[in-house]
């Protein structure tokens, strides 16, 4: 430890020599900050001393002075900033006031300062946005010595001049306390120095975390990840194998692809088949496209059926199975449906083309599926009698889809009650609605698909107290139950005239259901009188999704000008309603000649007009629908009515919502409950 007690005002050489200690090797290189600790309570000296640790090369001094040894430390006597005594008045050649060779002391163990970059000078402003200040210990300054090649010019003090020619920036006073909250960006910037960001290997994460990430990926994205490296392959392949779809007709390789997939799975069944959760065999899985007479047609090819049966026997974790060509497949290869019937984990069974063989397979299922889907009967005339195989699943079924074979319920609808079934999607010849209500007393969602016919009621009808959702592709004037949300899959006013049969049947449907949420398509031919009667028949309406079209099948296109004129012409009809939300769109391709800014101004202008005309409106959306998309899947811009001026004639202030916020608002409006 270095002691300064022996440095007196006389500066005797023998006393100075008594202070010298043996120099210790520097383990950290030339840029290490030297820290001196004072063990004594008082420094008895007439001169203030400032010490700069050596950097392995001599510090440049005036030419008249003798350079100290390379491995020594230079002591500069007196700094008027730290002492009340005047500088010494000895001659300029006083060796003790100019430079005194002094060995470098050893470092104390308790604290080691942080290293600085030795390639930059300590006092260079480019090295740091705020140069660190010298640490003051008693009357001793600790300074960085300059590295080789960057020696700052130093000079001895004259009068009250500072020791160093390079000025030291004073420590600024602390800012006064502020009562203003710091912004989030300022807080993040102030904490940047607390965090260190560096590249990490993705596979250094925990395996559970990696599996969660993989589960959120789509199977196609997981396949791309699996092709990058071996570790990614092991991670992503379980997700790739969990949901498999084969048979896209555009590829025309369904049978070959299915056979290769089954062979791949059976090559290591213990590790691969356990990951298979969903298997979808689409239209081209058992067919090839052939050209006959200049026309393309699908020709059946069941060459991969045997290997598929072997895979199904070992797919014990399979939850979902979809086979489009189920009936011809089961007829040609009964081993497939026998293997399918032995699976115990199936929760969803979708067999589209059905017949006697398919019904036999369903009746032999060892599982208790929650969802059963059947499409079209494809086995000649349906035999008479009880052929419906759904009896064993009365307690487990929650969702039943009979797209074009609703007649399958006729033989058992009077003898069974499905207490847990909440969703029914049905088409074709349908029993009476009262019989459906008896068989499915807890039904919440009902969909009538495409072409269907319902037997007329002959007496008093007792049905559900209220359905949550009704979707129909044709008017049902005698529907007996109220419905919270009604969606019409056909256009209103598709033909001109006040006595259109479809429109006349739609008005009683709206009156009987009295929906809170309505999704409908209105044709250009619909009259104002029809729209007025529609409004009067639904007093509980709170959210309206309306698509305006000029085509009889809601697939036509129109220009923005016609849509704007129609909306402004019929807005008076909606002024007396209690609508909270309104989503309005027109069918037609987006006008490429008008840019995004033009469309944005158009949408905002029409939204302001609607918000001004309908006083109860809080959310409004304006947009366009692609004729090739779903009927009510259109892109629009959502706005929120931020405020309404006291003057009723003034335009309300609208706030534009982001697409994510708009979709959230739409979902909330679609779930609007019925007021008590």
Secondary structure, DSSP 4 states (H G I P E B T S, - for coil): ----TT--SS--HHHHHHH--PPPP-TT-TTPPP-----SS----SS-EEEE---SSPPP--TTSPPPPTTEEEEEE--TTT-SSPPP-S-TT-HHHH-EEEEPPPPPSS--PPP--TTS-TT-GGG-SSPPPPEEETTEEEEPPPPTT-PPP-----TT--S-SSPPPPPPPPPPP--SPPPHHHHHHHTGGG-------GGGS-HHHHHHHHHHS-HHHHHHHHTT-HHHHHHHHHHHHHEEEE--TTT--HHHHHHHHHHHHHHTHHHHGGG--EEEE-TTTTEEEEEETTEEEEEE--TTHHHHHHHHHH-TT--EEEETTHHHHHHH-HHHHHHHHT-S---EEEEEEE-HHHHHHHHT--S--SEEEEEEE-SSSPPSS-----GGGTTT--EEEESS-GGGGTTTTTT---TT--EEEEEEEE--HHHHHHH-TT--EEEEEEEEEEPPP-S-----SEEEEEEESS--TT--SEEEEEEEEEEET-SSSTT-HHHHHHHHHHHHH--SEEEEEEETT--HHHHHHHHHT-TT--EEEEEEESSTTS-----HHHHHHHHHHHHHHHTTS--SEEEEEEES---TTS-HHHHHHHHHHHHHHHHHH-TT--EEEEEEE-TTS-TT--EEEEEEEEE--SSTTSPPEEEEPPHHHHHHHHHHHHTPPPP-
